[in-house]
Each structure stands twice: as structure tokens, then as C-alpha cells.
């Protein structure tokens, strides 16, 4: 098992020095979902929610969140993202919205945190927009499914 990198020799939290790492094309894909009552899903799909286009607003929120990850996660490096794609889809069983985010950069550190942050904020936005009609919504399955680039190469979630 590897050691935790965000602690120095004295056990103090620190930002990892990535200055000597190679600049490579880095990609991360994360996913998650929010389950809800069937009526809530029907409202989202119909586009008749009084607050507007739930999925469209959640998509923009996810993109915005990916760009602010370093402001939210204390030891995360600020990155120049080259691409963020937020895909939202619905399912009947269970009634849910699935979010999949692809984040990319060319840099010295990975984009996993940006992809994961985007998923969570997109799903939180769905919750925020629909909580007046369904407070029982549940977010889950938030996870990294792919990363590539850098010294450690490519990793895919085993399913």
C-alpha cells in the first residue's frame, strides 16, 4: 500500500510538490446518481419545474464547480482545465438522475478531484431545485471510474 502524500515527514498536512512532475494529458471520469420519487423524476423530465430546466442548470453547476475545486478542497492544486463534460441522464428503475463527468487537463497533477467535485455539485443542484417536492432524494454511488495520464498511467474501476 502506498503512503499518504498530503503529510510531510513531521505528519503535518501540506500541499504536494508537483513541480518536478512531467506535464501530460490527464483525464478523469467520475459518476454518481440521485434517486427520487417517480413524480419528481416526471417533473424533471417534463421540463415543467417552476425553477426551470433542472438538468441544464445542474450541468452548468457541475462545470462551474470543477473550476472551483481548489477553492473547496484545501490541499488541491488549482488546475487549468482543458475540458469538462457533464452528462446527465434519467432512469426509471430506480427513478434517478445519473451524472457522469469527464475532466481533462494538460498538467503536472491529475483531475480526479475536479471530476468528483463536479458530479457532487451537479447532483446537489438537482436536490436543491427539487427539494420542495421531494426531500427524500438520496445521492450515492459517487466514485472515480477512470483516470489516465501521469506517472501512474491508466486506471479503470473494476466492476
DANORQUI-V168028 format. One line per field, one symbol per residue. psi: psi as a letter, one per 40 degrees, with the letter a starting at -180 (. if undefined). burial: 1 if it has 24 or more other ideal C-beta (glycine too) atoms within 12 Angstrom, else 0. A space follows every 50 residues. Layout:
# DANORQUI-V168028
psi: ???
burial: ???
This chain:
# DANORQUI-V168028
psi: hiiheehadeeihihhhedeiihihhhihiiiihiiidddddddddeehe eagdddddddddddddeeddddhdehihighehhhhhhiiidhihihhhh hhiiihaeiifddddddddddddddddddeddegeeihiifhiheiiiia deahhihh.
burial: 00000000000000000000000001111111111100011011100010 00011011101111111010000001101010111111010000111111 11111011111111111111111111101100110010101111111111 000000000
